[in-house]
């Protein structure tokens, strides 16, 4: 039986989807003027940048996707290229959401719509992105990555995880859980 090289990433998607759910829940309330917790959006940016991007996407981009390319998938005009493009698009939405949330936090009026539009655009992009990875790209990787490449992928994940602080995943789990109990 082949060693699994994607389940850890699928598991990380679950926490990311919980944060996306919070963005989807709070953004419409923000536009209506009923949710003005700017720190939530800044904590969301921190979660996205550190957990989703630096921790999770780094494993995908630097380890799994590189293994798929080494195994013959083209770097350009391929599912990997599409995923990388979406990662970059997500980063742009996050930057815009952060700027608007900081402006709102510092008293600038009328930032609610910009915050909400970027939060929802990010959420939609990532929800679809995760679905493509979980249902298409990861199963493809499981089918095509040969056994002799799997130990290096697993070791790469372990190395990436070892570079994170000890309580890293638990801290972000607690951030998400805390906001889930907010309403």
TILUMNU-990723 format. One record per residue (C-alpha): residue number from 1; residue in one letter; chain; x, y, z. Coordinates in Angstrom, 2 decimals, padded with zeros to 5 digits. Example, Ala and Ser with C-alpha at 12.3 -4.5 7.8 and 13.67 -1.06 7.14 Angstrom:
# residues 2
+-----+----+----+---------+---------+---------+
|   i | aa | ch |       X |       Y |       Z |
+-----+----+----+---------+---------+---------+
|   1 |  A |  A |  012.30 | -004.50 |  007.80 |
|   2 |  S |  A |  013.67 | -001.06 |  007.14 |
+-----+----+----+---------+---------+---------+
***
This chain:
# residues 183
+-----+----+----+---------+---------+---------+
|   i | aa | ch |       X |       Y |       Z |
+-----+----+----+---------+---------+---------+
|   1 |  X |  A |  000.00 |  000.00 |  000.00 |
|   2 |  X |  A |  001.32 |  003.45 | -000.92 |
|   3 |  X |  A |  002.15 |  005.94 |  001.82 |
|   4 |  X |  A | -000.44 |  008.73 |  001.91 |
|   5 |  X |  A |  000.94 |  012.11 |  000.81 |
|   6 |  X |  A | -002.19 |  014.27 |  000.88 |
|   7 |  X |  A | -004.32 |  013.48 |  003.96 |
|   8 |  X |  A | -002.35 |  015.90 |  006.16 |
|   9 |  X |  A | -003.11 |  018.67 |  003.66 |
|  10 |  X |  A | -006.80 |  017.70 |  003.54 |
|  11 |  X |  A | -006.88 |  017.87 |  007.35 |
|  12 |  X |  A | -005.38 |  021.38 |  007.26 |
|  13 |  X |  A | -008.05 |  022.37 |  004.75 |
|  14 |  X |  A | -010.70 |  021.62 |  007.40 |
|  15 |  X |  A | -009.41 |  024.38 |  009.70 |
|  16 |  X |  A | -009.01 |  026.78 |  006.76 |
|  17 |  X |  A | -012.63 |  026.07 |  005.74 |
|  18 |  X |  A | -013.78 |  026.89 |  009.28 |
|  19 |  X |  A | -012.08 |  030.32 |  009.01 |
|  20 |  X |  A | -013.63 |  030.79 |  005.57 |
|  21 |  X |  A | -017.03 |  030.04 |  007.12 |
|  22 |  X |  A | -016.44 |  032.79 |  009.68 |
|  23 |  X |  A | -015.54 |  035.28 |  006.94 |
|  24 |  X |  A | -018.69 |  034.31 |  005.04 |
|  25 |  X |  A | -020.78 |  034.73 |  008.19 |
|  26 |  X |  A | -019.32 |  038.04 |  009.37 |
|  27 |  X |  A | -018.78 |  039.91 |  006.08 |
|  28 |  X |  A | -022.51 |  040.44 |  005.29 |
|  29 |  X |  A | -023.06 |  041.60 |  008.88 |
|  30 |  X |  A | -020.19 |  044.07 |  008.48 |
|  31 |  X |  A | -021.79 |  045.60 |  005.38 |
|  32 |  X |  A | -025.08 |  045.91 |  007.31 |
|  33 |  X |  A | -023.23 |  047.69 |  010.15 |
|  34 |  X |  A | -024.02 |  044.86 |  012.60 |
|  35 |  X |  A | -020.47 |  043.48 |  012.95 |
|  36 |  X |  A | -017.66 |  045.93 |  013.59 |
|  37 |  X |  A | -015.00 |  043.72 |  015.15 |
|  38 |  X |  A | -012.09 |  044.86 |  013.01 |
|  39 |  X |  A | -009.74 |  042.68 |  015.05 |
|  40 |  X |  A | -011.55 |  039.61 |  013.69 |
|  41 |  X |  A | -010.48 |  040.57 |  010.18 |
|  42 |  X |  A | -006.92 |  041.27 |  011.29 |
|  43 |  X |  A | -006.83 |  037.93 |  013.12 |
|  44 |  X |  A | -008.24 |  036.39 |  009.94 |
|  45 |  X |  A | -005.41 |  037.96 |  007.94 |
|  46 |  X |  A | -002.89 |  036.61 |  010.46 |
|  47 |  X |  A | -004.47 |  033.13 |  010.22 |
|  48 |  X |  A | -004.52 |  033.22 |  006.43 |
|  49 |  X |  A | -000.94 |  034.49 |  006.12 |
|  50 |  X |  A |  000.62 |  032.24 |  008.71 |
|  51 |  X |  A | -001.49 |  029.08 |  008.83 |
|  52 |  X |  A | -003.03 |  028.91 |  005.36 |
|  53 |  X |  A | -000.19 |  030.50 |  003.40 |
|  54 |  X |  A |  003.18 |  030.12 |  005.11 |
|  55 |  X |  A |  002.36 |  026.77 |  006.72 |
|  56 |  X |  A | -000.12 |  025.02 |  004.40 |
|  57 |  X |  A |  000.48 |  026.56 |  000.97 |
|  58 |  X |  A |  004.24 |  026.32 |  001.51 |
|  59 |  X |  A |  003.88 |  022.55 |  001.87 |
|  60 |  X |  A |  001.83 |  022.41 | -001.30 |
|  61 |  X |  A |  003.98 |  024.75 | -003.35 |
|  62 |  X |  A |  007.44 |  023.70 | -002.18 |
|  63 |  X |  A |  006.89 |  020.00 | -001.62 |
|  64 |  X |  A |  003.83 |  018.36 | -003.22 |
|  65 |  X |  A |  003.58 |  020.52 | -006.35 |
|  66 |  X |  A |  007.34 |  020.33 | -006.91 |
|  67 |  X |  A |  007.14 |  016.53 | -006.64 |
|  68 |  X |  A |  004.35 |  016.49 | -009.21 |
|  69 |  X |  A |  006.46 |  018.62 | -011.56 |
|  70 |  X |  A |  009.50 |  016.35 | -011.04 |
|  71 |  X |  A |  007.22 |  013.44 | -011.85 |
|  72 |  X |  A |  006.33 |  014.97 | -015.23 |
|  73 |  X |  A |  003.51 |  017.47 | -014.75 |
|  74 |  X |  A |  004.26 |  020.68 | -016.63 |
|  75 |  X |  A |  004.99 |  023.72 | -014.44 |
|  76 |  X |  A |  003.02 |  025.97 | -016.79 |
|  77 |  X |  A | -000.47 |  025.46 | -018.24 |
|  78 |  X |  A | -001.21 |  022.72 | -015.72 |
|  79 |  X |  A | -003.34 |  022.15 | -012.62 |
|  80 |  X |  A | -000.32 |  023.14 | -010.53 |
|  81 |  X |  A |  000.00 |  026.45 | -012.40 |
|  82 |  X |  A | -003.70 |  027.12 | -011.81 |
|  83 |  X |  A | -003.35 |  026.43 | -008.08 |
|  84 |  X |  A | -000.32 |  028.74 | -007.80 |
|  85 |  X |  A | -002.21 |  031.50 | -009.62 |
|  86 |  X |  A | -005.12 |  031.12 | -007.19 |
|  87 |  X |  A | -002.74 |  031.29 | -004.21 |
|  88 |  X |  A | -001.48 |  034.62 | -005.57 |
|  89 |  X |  A | -005.01 |  035.91 | -006.16 |
|  90 |  X |  A | -005.93 |  034.98 | -002.59 |
|  91 |  X |  A | -002.95 |  036.94 | -001.29 |
|  92 |  X |  A | -004.19 |  040.04 | -003.14 |
|  93 |  X |  A | -007.64 |  039.78 | -001.52 |
|  94 |  X |  A | -006.02 |  039.37 |  001.89 |
|  95 |  X |  A | -003.84 |  042.47 |  001.41 |
|  96 |  X |  A | -006.90 |  044.54 |  000.47 |
|  97 |  X |  A | -008.93 |  043.17 |  003.40 |
|  98 |  X |  A | -006.09 |  043.96 |  005.80 |
|  99 |  X |  A | -005.64 |  047.52 |  004.53 |
| 100 |  X |  A | -009.35 |  048.26 |  004.84 |
| 101 |  X |  A | -009.62 |  046.64 |  008.31 |
| 102 |  X |  A | -006.66 |  048.67 |  009.59 |
| 103 |  X |  A | -008.21 |  051.83 |  008.17 |
| 104 |  X |  A | -011.53 |  051.02 |  009.86 |
| 105 |  X |  A | -009.75 |  050.24 |  013.12 |
| 106 |  X |  A | -008.15 |  053.69 |  012.95 |
| 107 |  X |  A | -011.51 |  055.39 |  012.48 |
| 108 |  X |  A | -011.76 |  055.75 |  008.70 |
| 109 |  X |  A | -015.42 |  055.56 |  007.76 |
| 110 |  X |  A | -016.89 |  053.55 |  004.91 |
| 111 |  X |  A | -014.41 |  050.66 |  004.88 |
| 112 |  X |  A | -017.04 |  048.00 |  005.63 |
| 113 |  X |  A | -017.88 |  047.23 |  002.01 |
| 114 |  X |  A | -014.20 |  046.91 |  000.99 |
| 115 |  X |  A | -013.52 |  044.59 |  003.93 |
| 116 |  X |  A | -016.56 |  042.46 |  003.17 |
| 117 |  X |  A | -016.03 |  042.30 | -000.60 |
| 118 |  X |  A | -012.44 |  041.13 | -000.20 |
| 119 |  X |  A | -013.30 |  038.72 |  002.61 |
| 120 |  X |  A | -016.06 |  037.16 |  000.51 |
| 121 |  X |  A | -013.94 |  037.09 | -002.65 |
| 122 |  X |  A | -011.18 |  035.32 | -000.73 |
| 123 |  X |  A | -013.67 |  032.91 |  000.84 |
| 124 |  X |  A | -015.23 |  032.01 | -002.51 |
| 125 |  X |  A | -011.85 |  031.61 | -004.19 |
| 126 |  X |  A | -010.48 |  029.42 | -001.41 |
| 127 |  X |  A | -013.62 |  027.31 | -001.03 |
| 128 |  X |  A | -013.49 |  026.47 | -004.77 |
| 129 |  X |  A | -009.70 |  026.10 | -004.65 |
| 130 |  X |  A | -009.83 |  023.63 | -001.75 |
| 131 |  X |  A | -012.55 |  021.66 | -003.52 |
| 132 |  X |  A | -010.37 |  021.33 | -006.63 |
| 133 |  X |  A | -007.38 |  020.26 | -004.57 |
| 134 |  X |  A | -009.33 |  017.75 | -002.46 |
| 135 |  X |  A | -011.31 |  016.22 | -005.34 |
| 136 |  X |  A | -008.96 |  016.53 | -008.34 |
| 137 |  X |  A | -005.34 |  017.48 | -007.64 |
| 138 |  X |  A | -004.70 |  015.46 | -004.47 |
| 139 |  X |  A | -006.29 |  012.26 | -005.83 |
| 140 |  X |  A | -004.19 |  012.77 | -008.99 |
| 141 |  X |  A | -001.05 |  013.13 | -006.85 |
| 142 |  X |  A | -001.95 |  009.95 | -004.95 |
| 143 |  X |  A | -002.31 |  008.09 | -008.28 |
| 144 |  X |  A |  000.79 |  009.36 | -010.07 |
| 145 |  X |  A |  003.48 |  010.00 | -007.43 |
| 146 |  X |  A |  005.54 |  006.82 | -007.22 |
| 147 |  X |  A |  006.37 |  005.15 | -003.93 |
| 148 |  X |  A |  010.06 |  006.07 | -004.23 |
| 149 |  X |  A |  009.15 |  009.81 | -004.00 |
| 150 |  X |  A |  006.74 |  009.57 | -001.08 |
| 151 |  X |  A |  009.19 |  009.38 |  001.81 |
| 152 |  X |  A |  010.82 |  012.63 |  000.68 |
| 153 |  X |  A |  007.42 |  014.35 |  000.49 |
| 154 |  X |  A |  006.46 |  013.15 |  003.97 |
| 155 |  X |  A |  009.89 |  014.21 |  005.29 |
| 156 |  X |  A |  009.42 |  017.62 |  003.64 |
| 157 |  X |  A |  006.10 |  018.08 |  005.45 |
| 158 |  X |  A |  007.70 |  017.07 |  008.75 |
| 159 |  X |  A |  010.55 |  019.52 |  008.17 |
| 160 |  X |  A |  008.10 |  022.34 |  007.39 |
| 161 |  X |  A |  006.10 |  021.51 |  010.52 |
| 162 |  X |  A |  009.24 |  021.39 |  012.66 |
| 163 |  X |  A |  009.99 |  025.01 |  011.70 |
| 164 |  X |  A |  006.66 |  026.19 |  013.14 |
| 165 |  X |  A |  006.40 |  027.04 |  016.86 |
| 166 |  X |  A |  005.37 |  024.14 |  019.09 |
| 167 |  X |  A |  001.82 |  025.37 |  019.69 |
| 168 |  X |  A |  001.35 |  026.70 |  016.15 |
| 169 |  X |  A | -001.60 |  024.60 |  014.93 |
| 170 |  X |  A | -003.25 |  024.59 |  018.35 |
| 171 |  X |  A | -003.00 |  028.39 |  018.56 |
| 172 |  X |  A | -004.75 |  028.86 |  015.22 |
| 173 |  X |  A | -007.33 |  026.21 |  016.09 |
| 174 |  X |  A | -008.06 |  028.24 |  019.25 |
| 175 |  X |  A | -008.38 |  031.50 |  017.27 |
| 176 |  X |  A | -010.94 |  029.92 |  014.95 |
| 177 |  X |  A | -012.80 |  028.21 |  017.80 |
| 178 |  X |  A | -012.93 |  031.47 |  019.74 |
| 179 |  X |  A | -014.56 |  033.34 |  016.87 |
| 180 |  X |  A | -016.96 |  030.43 |  016.26 |
| 181 |  X |  A | -018.39 |  031.03 |  019.75 |
| 182 |  X |  A | -018.68 |  034.80 |  019.22 |
| 183 |  X |  A | -022.26 |  034.86 |  017.90 |
+-----+----+----+---------+---------+---------+
***
